[in-house]
Amino acid sequence: MAAFVALLCCWLIFSISSLGDALSLNYYDQTCPQAESTITNVVKKAINSDKKVPAALLRMHFHDCFIRGCDASVLLNSVGSNTAEKDGPPNISLHSFFVIDEAKKEVEAMCPGVVSCADILAIAARDAVALTGGPCWDVPKGRKDGRISKASETRQMPAPTFNFSQLIQSFSQRGLSGADLVALSGGHTLGFSHCSSFTSRIHNFDSTHYVDPSLNPSFAASLQSVCPAHNQAKNAGSNMDTSAATFDNTYYKLLIQGKSLFSSDQALMTTDHTKELVYRFARSHEAFKDAFVKSMIKMSSLTGGQEVRLDCRKVR
């Protein structure tokens, strides 16, 4: 384990003294000591082939943890009359499930029935951040996989149209604070968004303004050019920030300039406490990285599964 951390990370940005009863930093040291390095190699290979993979894995982990805890329920396929989470409206655009499948296949070949899909996803999300220039951390392990996955429950996901009150309610229901909200929103530094997630800000915003007045006018015009009101191509959209393949603090710098995509991003500027954190993270990449790691560990420690699946797409 120490060799793996030294290989992947320049430094360990955050250490944990207590993780509760369920999770442990050395959970697989005796039962599957090569699990993490195997998962990392799979993620690295996938990223080398497709630069969209990091954002996909980070988003997948977030969407998993916000429904029933981090139990890999987002990986389950729909079966019979049950429509699974991955086919719910907020998750239709999730992709790169093949990365988790491949990692699971390789880990199962070494240690059958030992490493959960939920742990694989948590480790893969960490690797997605670390391998794109972001911080590294030692992932607490020992999650179990859930048996239930319902598309109807994805309505609980915080939406890109949420205002601050809606966001803080969603996060607080999961034991996450306003500081966690600001730090985890920094994950929007990676990836791409389709027009549907922000079109309400650039067309017919309200009865007084056609465009959200909090948007930088030139930025709004650029979004309108790729997302016209009545002719939006299926795959049209915008990168989340100007360095969308690199995990950095550009997201916060652009947010201050009125160049964020989502209403939920702009909502971080509506309270003194969260606005102060936005400015702090914009000034200091180190402050952002430290806060992001702490909040990621906190979020990913939400557990709720019951088994270790042999196939991440179906219950055992």
C-alpha positions in Angstrom: 0.0 0.0 0.0 2.8 2.4 0.9 4.5 1.8 -2.5 1.2 2.5 -4.3 0.7 5.8 -2.5 4.3 6.8 -3.2 3.9 6.0 -6.9 0.6 7.8 -7.4 0.9 10.8 -5.1 3.6 13.4 -4.5 2.2 13.7 -1.0 -0.6 12.5 1.1 -2.8 15.6 1.4 -5.0 14.4 4.2 -4.7 11.7 6.9 -7.5 10.3 8.9 -7.4 9.3 12.6 -10.8 7.9 12.9 -13.1 6.4 10.3 -15.8 4.8 12.4 -16.5 1.0 12.5 -17.3 0.4 8.8 -14.3 1.6 6.9 -10.6 1.1 7.2 -7.5 2.4 5.3 -5.9 -1.1 5.3 -9.1 -3.1 4.7 -7.7 -5.2 1.9 -4.0 -5.4 3.0 -4.3 -9.0 3.9 -7.1 -10.2 1.7 -6.3 -8.4 -1.6 -3.1 -6.3 -1.3 -2.9 -5.6 -5.0 -6.4 -4.4 -5.4 -5.7 -0.6 -5.5 -2.8 -0.7 -7.8 -4.8 -3.0 -10.2 -7.7 -0.6 -10.2 -5.4 2.4 -10.7 -3.8 0.7 -13.7 -7.2 0.1 -15.3 -8.3 3.7 -14.7 -5.0 5.0 -16.1 -5.3 2.9 -19.3 -8.9 4.1 -19.8 -7.9 7.8 -19.4 -5.1 7.4 -21.9 -7.8 6.1 -24.4 -10.6 8.6 -23.5 -10.1 12.0 -21.8 -13.8 12.0 -20.8 -13.3 9.2 -18.4 -12.1 11.2 -15.3 -15.1 13.5 -15.2 -17.4 10.5 -15.8 -15.9 8.4 -12.9 -16.0 11.4 -10.4 -19.6 12.2 -11.4 -20.6 8.5 -11.2 -19.3 8.2 -7.6 -21.1 11.4 -6.5 -24.4 10.1 -8.0 -23.9 6.8 -6.3 -23.3 8.2 -2.9 -26.2 10.6 -2.9 -28.7 7.7 -3.3 -28.7 5.1 -0.6 -25.1 5.9 0.3 -21.9 4.7 -1.6 -23.2 1.2 -2.3 -22.6 0.9 -6.1 -26.4 0.9 -6.7 -25.8 3.3 -9.6 -24.0 0.4 -11.4 -26.9 -2.0 -11.4 -28.8 -2.7 -14.6 -32.5 -2.4 -14.9 -34.2 -5.8 -14.6 -37.8 -6.8 -15.5 -40.2 -4.2 -14.3 -37.6 -2.4 -12.2 -35.9 0.6 -13.7 -32.5 1.1 -12.1 -30.8 4.3 -11.0 -28.6 4.5 -14.1 -31.7 4.8 -16.2 -33.2 7.6 -14.2 -33.3 11.1 -15.7 -30.2 12.6 -13.8 -28.1 9.5 -14.8 -28.9 9.0 -18.5 -25.7 10.8 -19.4 -23.5 8.8 -17.1 -20.9 6.8 -19.0 -17.6 4.9 -18.6 -19.2 2.0 -16.7 -16.8 -0.2 -18.6 -13.9 1.1 -16.5 -15.5 -0.3 -13.3 -16.4 -3.6 -15.1 -12.8 -4.0 -16.2 -11.4 -3.2 -12.8 -13.8 -5.6 -11.2 -12.9 -8.4 -13.7 -9.2 -8.0 -12.9 -9.6 -7.8 -9.2 -11.9 -10.9 -9.2 -9.3 -12.8 -11.0 -6.9 -12.2 -8.1 -9.2 -12.1 -5.1 -12.6 -13.7 -5.8 -15.6 -12.2 -3.9 -13.4 -9.9 -1.7 -13.5 -6.4 -3.2 -16.8 -4.6 -3.4 -17.9 -2.6 -6.5 -18.6 0.3 -4.2 -14.9 0.4 -3.1 -13.7 0.0 -6.7 -15.8 3.1 -7.7 -14.5 5.1 -4.7 -10.9 4.3 -5.6 -11.5 4.9 -9.3 -13.0 8.4 -8.5 -9.9 9.2 -6.4 -7.6 8.0 -9.3 -9.6 10.1 -11.8 -8.8 13.2 -9.7 -5.2 12.3 -9.0 -4.4 11.4 -12.6 -5.7 14.7 -13.9 -3.5 16.9 -11.7 -5.6 16.9 -8.6 -4.9 15.8 -5.0 -4.3 12.2 -3.9 -5.6 10.6 -0.8 -5.8 7.2 0.9 -9.3 5.9 0.3 -11.1 4.4 3.4 -12.3 0.9 2.3 -14.8 -1.7 3.4 -18.0 -0.6 1.7 -20.6 -3.2 0.7 -22.7 -3.3 -2.4 -26.4 -2.6 -2.3 -29.2 -4.8 -3.7 -31.7 -2.0 -4.5 -31.6 0.4 -7.3 -34.6 2.5 -8.3 -34.7 5.2 -11.0 -37.5 6.9 -9.0 -35.1 7.7 -6.2 -32.8 9.7 -8.4 -35.2 12.6 -8.0 -33.3 13.1 -4.8 -30.2 14.2 -6.7 -29.3 17.9 -6.5 -30.1 19.4 -9.9 -28.1 22.0 -11.8 -31.1 24.3 -11.5 -31.2 24.2 -7.7 -31.0 27.4 -5.7 -28.9 27.6 -2.5 -31.8 26.6 -0.1 -32.4 23.5 -2.2 -28.7 22.6 -2.3 -28.1 23.0 1.4 -31.2 20.9 2.2 -30.0 18.1 -0.1 -26.5 18.1 1.3 -27.5 18.5 5.0 -29.8 15.4 4.6 -26.7 13.5 3.9 -24.7 15.0 6.8 -22.8 17.3 4.5 -22.3 21.0 5.3 -22.2 24.2 3.3 -18.4 24.0 3.2 -18.7 20.5 1.8 -21.1 21.9 -0.9 -18.6 24.5 -2.0 -15.6 22.1 -2.0 -17.4 19.2 -3.8 -18.8 21.7 -6.4 -15.2 22.1 -7.4 -15.5 18.8 -9.1 -17.2 20.8 -11.9 -13.7 21.7 -13.0 -13.7 18.4 -15.0 -15.9 17.5 -17.9 -18.6 18.7 -20.2 -22.3 19.7 -19.8 -25.1 19.4 -22.4 -27.2 22.4 -23.1 -30.2 21.0 -21.2 -28.5 21.6 -17.9 -28.0 25.3 -18.3 -30.4 26.4 -21.1 -32.8 28.0 -18.6 -30.1 30.6 -17.8 -29.6 31.8 -21.4 -33.1 31.6 -22.8 -36.3 33.1 -21.2 -34.7 33.2 -17.7 -37.6 35.0 -16.0 -40.4 37.5 -16.8 -37.9 40.4 -16.5 -34.7 39.0 -18.0 -34.2 36.9 -21.1 -30.7 35.9 -19.8 -29.7 35.3 -16.1 -28.3 38.7 -15.1 -25.6 37.0 -13.0 -24.0 35.6 -16.1 -21.2 37.5 -17.8 -22.8 38.9 -21.0 -20.1 37.8 -23.4 -20.0 34.3 -21.7 -23.8 34.1 -22.0 -23.6 35.0 -25.7 -21.0 32.3 -26.3 -23.3 29.7 -24.7 -26.2 30.9 -26.8 -24.2 30.4 -29.9 -23.7 26.7 -29.1 -27.1 26.3 -27.6 -29.6 28.3 -29.6 -33.1 28.4 -28.2 -34.9 26.2 -30.8 -32.1 24.3 -32.5 -30.0 22.5 -29.9 -28.0 19.5 -31.3 -28.2 16.4 -29.3 -24.5 16.5 -28.2 -24.2 20.3 -28.0 -22.9 21.9 -24.9 -19.9 23.4 -23.1 -16.9 22.4 -21.2 -17.3 22.9 -17.4 -14.4 25.3 -17.4 -11.5 26.5 -19.6 -9.3 23.6 -18.4 -11.8 20.9 -18.3 -9.3 18.0 -18.6 -7.3 19.2 -15.6 -8.3 19.2 -12.0 -7.6 22.7 -10.7 -9.3 25.7 -9.2 -10.2 27.4 -12.5 -13.9 26.7 -11.7 -13.9 29.1 -8.8 -12.0 31.8 -10.7 -14.6 31.7 -13.5 -17.5 31.5 -11.0 -16.3 34.9 -9.6 -16.4 36.3 -13.1 -19.9 35.2 -13.8 -18.8 32.4 -16.1 -20.2 29.3 -14.4 -22.6 27.0 -16.3 -25.2 26.0 -13.7 -27.6 27.9 -11.5 -26.4 25.6 -8.7 -22.9 27.0 -9.3 -24.0 30.6 -9.1 -25.9 29.8 -5.9 -22.6 29.4 -4.1 -22.2 33.2 -4.4 -25.5 34.0 -2.6 -24.4 33.6 1.0 -21.5 35.3 2.8 -20.0 32.0 4.0 -20.0 30.2 0.7 -18.9 33.2 -1.2 -16.0 33.6 1.1 -15.0 30.0 0.4 -15.3 30.5 -3.3 -12.9 33.4 -3.1 -10.5 31.4 -0.9 -10.4 28.5 -3.2 -10.0 30.8 -6.2 -6.9 32.4 -4.5 -5.4 29.1 -3.3 -5.3 25.8 -5.2 -3.8 24.2 -2.1 -6.8 25.3 0.1 -9.2 23.9 -2.5 -7.4 20.6 -2.7 -7.3 20.2 1.0 -11.0 21.0 1.4 -12.0 18.8 -1.6 -10.2 15.7 -0.1 -11.8 16.2 3.3 -15.2 16.5 1.8 -14.7 13.6 -0.6 -13.8 11.3 2.2 -16.7 12.5 4.2 -19.2 12.0 1.3 -17.7 8.6 0.3 -18.0 7.3 3.9 -21.8 7.3 3.5 -22.4 3.5 3.4 -25.4 1.3 3.1 -24.7 -1.9 1.2 -25.0 -5.6 2.2 -22.9 -7.8 0.0 -19.9 -8.0 -2.3 -21.2 -8.5 -5.9 -19.4 -10.7 -8.3 -20.8 -8.7 -11.2 -21.2 -4.9 -10.6 -24.2 -4.8 -12.9 -26.4 -7.3 -11.0 -27.0 -8.5 -7.5 -25.3 -11.6 -6.2 
